[in-house]
Amino acid sequence: MFPEYRELISELKTTNRYFLNLFEKHNALDQKIKNIESRLEPGSHDEIETLKRKKLAIKDDLYDFLQKSTFHREA
């Protein structure tokens, strides 16, 4: 996810609790979706779609945070 921000992501995960929390929520949702799709966990198609929407919203938040952090670094 966001290979162009790999270094910044590593930095923010260790220096910004809010970013780390978002990042971990995104990863947890991703794993839950994979587990349901692999039938390792119970879940319906509707539940998977809901989880995917939540994951996408968090991904958007992460991207916004990364862009703002980059802007503040350059300013």
Phi, psi and omega per residue, in radians:
M1 nan 2.173 3.101
F2 0.935 1.089 -3.115
P3 -1.051 -0.466 3.132
E4 -1.214 -0.259 3.140
Y5 -1.956 0.285 -3.021
R6 -0.930 -0.818 -3.114
E7 -1.141 -0.780 3.134
L8 -1.119 -0.688 3.114
I9 -1.054 -0.807 3.117
S10 -1.030 -0.745 3.141
E11 -1.138 -0.834 -3.083
L12 -1.153 -0.571 3.115
K13 -1.104 -0.452 -3.133
T14 -1.735 -0.257 -3.054
T15 -2.045 -0.199 -3.047
N16 -2.314 1.872 -3.085
R17 -1.076 -0.677 3.130
Y18 -1.070 -0.832 3.135
F19 -1.085 -0.794 3.131
L20 -1.019 -0.735 3.129
N21 -1.074 -0.811 3.098
L22 -1.055 -0.798 -3.110
F23 -1.049 -0.780 -3.138
E24 -1.186 -0.663 3.083
K25 -1.092 -0.745 3.121
H26 -1.045 -0.826 -3.129
N27 -1.136 -0.671 3.124
A28 -1.134 -0.735 3.096
L29 -1.120 -0.742 3.122
D30 -1.018 -0.792 3.139
Q31 -1.157 -0.709 3.118
K32 -1.089 -0.750 3.105
I33 -1.051 -0.816 3.131
K34 -1.065 -0.730 -3.135
N35 -1.126 -0.718 3.126
I36 -1.181 -0.783 -3.139
E37 -1.110 -0.543 3.117
S38 -1.514 0.000 -3.123
R39 1.130 0.469 3.027
L40 -1.458 -0.376 3.068
E41 -2.285 2.591 3.070
P42 -1.268 2.603 3.091
G43 2.997 2.664 -3.115
S44 -1.703 2.945 3.067
H45 -1.051 -0.725 3.122
D46 -1.087 -0.694 3.113
E47 -1.123 -0.739 3.106
I48 -1.041 -0.776 -3.138
E49 -1.110 -0.694 3.099
T50 -1.115 -0.778 3.120
L51 -1.102 -0.686 3.120
K52 -1.125 -0.666 3.097
R53 -1.146 -0.734 3.100
K54 -1.095 -0.754 -3.138
K55 -1.096 -0.731 3.131
L56 -1.138 -0.690 3.116
A57 -1.103 -0.712 3.113
I58 -1.178 -0.698 3.101
K59 -1.057 -0.717 3.081
D60 -1.070 -0.741 3.110
D61 -1.098 -0.737 3.104
L62 -1.074 -0.777 -3.128
Y63 -1.098 -0.767 3.095
D64 -1.037 -0.771 -3.139
F65 -1.078 -0.770 3.133
L66 -1.095 -0.751 3.134
Q67 -1.105 -0.774 3.130
K68 -1.132 -0.684 3.125
S69 -1.143 -0.670 3.108
T70 -1.154 -0.741 3.138
F71 -1.073 -0.762 -3.123
H72 -1.200 -0.515 3.091
R73 -1.221 -0.636 -3.088
E74 -1.397 -0.427 -3.082
A75 -1.296 nan nan
